[in-house]
């Protein structure tokens, strides 16, 4: 059976999950894992950072990303849900949190 051309979770959500699991990943590693371009991952990380869902810390020549577990979803139907509660619900270990 061929894979569908759509996903239930947006690329923003997939990047957030990936960072929650593996916070020391580079943009290149995230892009390769998710089948996205590095440019797209960079834009998503900027979007998530602007929404205060992620923080970025410079470690030498690399950036490290961490999920802000106290942030909330932005869409009105789910804006009362904290990122931490959602990650716990889906069983994601919060290895990299801010």
TORKOL-4160 file (C-alpha; in steps of 0.2 Angstrom, whole numbers, padded with zeros to 4 digits, m for minus):
98
<pt num="1" X="0000" Y="0000" Z="0000"/>
<pt num="2" X="0008" Y="0017" Z="m0005"/>
<pt num="3" X="0010" Y="0030" Z="0008"/>
<pt num="4" X="m0002" Y="0044" Z="0009"/>
<pt num="5" X="0002" Y="0061" Z="0002"/>
<pt num="6" X="m0003" Y="0070" Z="0017"/>
<pt num="7" X="0000" Y="0069" Z="0036"/>
<pt num="8" X="m0011" Y="0072" Z="0051"/>
<pt num="9" X="0002" Y="0082" Z="0060"/>
<pt num="10" X="0009" Y="0098" Z="0051"/>
<pt num="11" X="0028" Y="0100" Z="0047"/>
<pt num="12" X="0028" Y="0112" Z="0061"/>
<pt num="13" X="0022" Y="0099" Z="0073"/>
<pt num="14" X="0034" Y="0086" Z="0066"/>
<pt num="15" X="0049" Y="0097" Z="0069"/>
<pt num="16" X="0043" Y="0101" Z="0087"/>
<pt num="17" X="0041" Y="0082" Z="0091"/>
<pt num="18" X="0058" Y="0079" Z="0083"/>
<pt num="19" X="0066" Y="0092" Z="0094"/>
<pt num="20" X="0057" Y="0086" Z="0109"/>
<pt num="21" X="0065" Y="0069" Z="0106"/>
<pt num="22" X="0082" Y="0074" Z="0100"/>
<pt num="23" X="0086" Y="0092" Z="0105"/>
<pt num="24" X="0104" Y="0091" Z="0099"/>
<pt num="25" X="0100" Y="0087" Z="0081"/>
<pt num="26" X="0106" Y="0099" Z="0068"/>
<pt num="27" X="0094" Y="0107" Z="0055"/>
<pt num="28" X="0102" Y="0095" Z="0042"/>
<pt num="29" X="0098" Y="0080" Z="0053"/>
<pt num="30" X="0080" Y="0086" Z="0056"/>
<pt num="31" X="0078" Y="0089" Z="0037"/>
<pt num="32" X="0085" Y="0072" Z="0032"/>
<pt num="33" X="0074" Y="0063" Z="0045"/>
<pt num="34" X="0058" Y="0072" Z="0041"/>
<pt num="35" X="0061" Y="0073" Z="0022"/>
<pt num="36" X="0061" Y="0092" Z="0022"/>
<pt num="37" X="0074" Y="0105" Z="0015"/>
<pt num="38" X="0086" Y="0113" Z="0027"/>
<pt num="39" X="0078" Y="0130" Z="0022"/>
<pt num="40" X="0061" Y="0124" Z="0027"/>
<pt num="41" X="0067" Y="0117" Z="0044"/>
<pt num="42" X="0075" Y="0134" Z="0047"/>
<pt num="43" X="0059" Y="0143" Z="0043"/>
<pt num="44" X="0049" Y="0132" Z="0054"/>
<pt num="45" X="0062" Y="0134" Z="0069"/>
<pt num="46" X="0060" Y="0153" Z="0067"/>
<pt num="47" X="0041" Y="0151" Z="0067"/>
<pt num="48" X="0041" Y="0140" Z="0082"/>
<pt num="49" X="0054" Y="0152" Z="0091"/>
<pt num="50" X="0043" Y="0167" Z="0087"/>
<pt num="51" X="0028" Y="0158" Z="0094"/>
<pt num="52" X="0039" Y="0155" Z="0110"/>
<pt num="53" X="0037" Y="0136" Z="0108"/>
<pt num="54" X="0056" Y="0134" Z="0106"/>
<pt num="55" X="0072" Y="0141" Z="0112"/>
<pt num="56" X="0088" Y="0141" Z="0103"/>
<pt num="57" X="0105" Y="0141" Z="0112"/>
<pt num="58" X="0122" Y="0143" Z="0103"/>
<pt num="59" X="0134" Y="0129" Z="0108"/>
<pt num="60" X="0151" Y="0133" Z="0100"/>
<pt num="61" X="0147" Y="0132" Z="0081"/>
<pt num="62" X="0130" Y="0123" Z="0084"/>
<pt num="63" X="0113" Y="0128" Z="0089"/>
<pt num="64" X="0104" Y="0117" Z="0102"/>
<pt num="65" X="0085" Y="0118" Z="0102"/>
<pt num="66" X="0073" Y="0115" Z="0117"/>
<pt num="67" X="0054" Y="0115" Z="0118"/>
<pt num="68" X="0045" Y="0127" Z="0129"/>
<pt num="69" X="0034" Y="0115" Z="0138"/>
<pt num="70" X="0024" Y="0129" Z="0145"/>
<pt num="71" X="0018" Y="0136" Z="0128"/>
<pt num="72" X="0001" Y="0133" Z="0122"/>
<pt num="73" X="m0006" Y="0128" Z="0105"/>
<pt num="74" X="m0011" Y="0144" Z="0095"/>
<pt num="75" X="m0027" Y="0138" Z="0086"/>
<pt num="76" X="m0043" Y="0143" Z="0095"/>
<pt num="77" X="m0050" Y="0125" Z="0097"/>
<pt num="78" X="m0034" Y="0119" Z="0106"/>
<pt num="79" X="m0027" Y="0134" Z="0113"/>
<pt num="80" X="m0030" Y="0129" Z="0131"/>
<pt num="81" X="m0018" Y="0114" Z="0129"/>
<pt num="82" X="m0001" Y="0116" Z="0135"/>
<pt num="83" X="0013" Y="0108" Z="0124"/>
<pt num="84" X="0019" Y="0098" Z="0139"/>
<pt num="85" X="0002" Y="0090" Z="0141"/>
<pt num="86" X="0001" Y="0085" Z="0123"/>
<pt num="87" X="0019" Y="0078" Z="0123"/>
<pt num="88" X="0014" Y="0068" Z="0138"/>
<pt num="89" X="m0002" Y="0062" Z="0130"/>
<pt num="90" X="0007" Y="0055" Z="0115"/>
<pt num="91" X="0021" Y="0048" Z="0125"/>
<pt num="92" X="0035" Y="0059" Z="0119"/>
<pt num="93" X="0049" Y="0060" Z="0131"/>
<pt num="94" X="0054" Y="0078" Z="0134"/>
<pt num="95" X="0072" Y="0075" Z="0133"/>
<pt num="96" X="0075" Y="0093" Z="0127"/>
<pt num="97" X="0065" Y="0106" Z="0136"/>
<pt num="98" X="0067" Y="0124" Z="0140"/>
